[in-house]
Amino acid sequence: MSTDTASTPGTANTSEGSVTATPRAVAGGYRMTWPRVVRSEWIRFVTVRANLWTLASLVVVMVGIGLIAAGTSTGSVSAPGPAGGRPGFSGTDPLTIVLAGQTLAVLVIGVLGVLVGVREYGSGMVRTTMAAVPRRLPVLAARIVVFVAVTGLVVLVSTVGAYLGGTAVLENGGAATAAWSDPGVPRAVLGTAAYLVGIGIIGICLGMLTRSIGFGVGSLIGLILVVPGFASLLLPDDWKDAVGYLPSQAGSAFTTITTRDNLLSPGNGAVVYAVWLVGAVAAAAVALRRRDV
């Protein structure tokens, strides 16, 4: 006798017979919601040891260089120079001294951001991620949220630690210090933390735009370090003020307490820097939506 092999909706035929499927349960169990996307990105970030080691190195860079710079400026740490001359950093304001690790920290957190943005493209896992989240943009948003939540706390602790530790070294050495109650000091310290986190966000966006570690890191270094230097040298005097609108120079406007040429006011610098961040995120979002994975 022949058996009826036609299947009805909600059933699946096997050699043992017909098995009733539960599409409602399956859909409910695997529906990708915003909290699940965030949780996925959280697990992805904290389970990669390189990310955690990079964050640890960020603390060492900010606090360690700040303490060394403060010790050098007071003579507690010897520095090369002419005999009898003042050590390095002697002509720099106290806040810049204790936050001297910012220059290297920019590279550390920027490279971390690029790696977070590009890592899935190298392994091919991006296809699985985008298949689970077809709308794609929640992936970018969740990745930035997790990055800001984790790195923001680490950067804030390391920046405040560098300020407190470096200031204590300066006080013990009898050097001038920048007290928290002094005008502009809280803004500069907290602004430094915000600036560093913003560099990481730009790194994420460059990583997703270039899909290459080399191109992403190179683009970040060029934008933050190389372009401002060459622009200051090559642009005519009438155009020198335009350098202040670059992200690194806009960041300097609200992370320092001293006024320098070609720098915007702290408020304008913060606005310009925010525009750079919004532009980077928007560019990454457009590329993520329109390009194949």
C-alpha positions, 0 to 999 in steps of 0.5 A: 500500500502507498502512504500519503506523503503530503505534509500539512502546514506545521508538520515535517515528514521523517522516516519515523512519521510526521513530526509536528513543528512549533513555528510559534515557539521557534520564532519566539525562542530565536527572535533577536531583540535589542537586549539580546543584540547588546548581550551578544556584543557584550559577550563578544567583547569581554570574552576576547582576551586581547580586548581585556589586555588592551584595556589593562595596558591603557591603565598602565599607560595613562597612570604610569606615564603620568607618574613618570612625567610628574617625577621627571618634572620635579627632579624625582626621576632623572631625565636626559638634558644639560647639566644643571638644567631643569628636567623635561616638562618644566615649561608645561602646565601641571595638568598636561604633565600628569595627563602626558599618557594621553598621547600614547593612550590615543593610539591604544584605544584607537587600535582597540576600536579598529579591532572591535570594528573589523575583527568579524570581517577577517574571520567571516563571522560577520555573515552569521551576525548579520544573518541573525540581525538582518537590519544590521544597524542594531549591531553597530549601535550595540557594539558602540554601546558596549564599547562605551560602557566598558572602555568608558569606565576604564578610561575614566578610572585611569584618567582620574588616577593619573591626575590624582597620582601625578598631582600627589607626586608634584606636591611632594616635589614642591612643584605647582599643581592644578587643583580640582577646584581650579577653573577648567580642571574638572572639564579638562580631566573629564574631557580627556576621558570623553576624548579618548572614548570618542577616538575608540568610537572613530576607530570602530567606524573606521574598522567597519568602513575599511574592513582591514586592520592595516587600513583602519589603523593607518587611517586613524593614525593619519587622521589624528596624528599625521594630518594635523602636523602636515596641515600646520606646516603646509597650509597658508597663514590664512587657512591655519585656523582650519586646523582647529576643526580637525578631531585631535585639535577640537579635542585639545580645545576642551582637554587643556587648561591653557590657551594655544593658537589655532584652537577653538574655545572649549565649548566649540571644540566639544561641538566640533568633536561631537560632529566628527563622531556623528559623521563617523557613525553615520558613515559606518551605518550607511556602509553597513546597510548598503555593502554586502558582507 
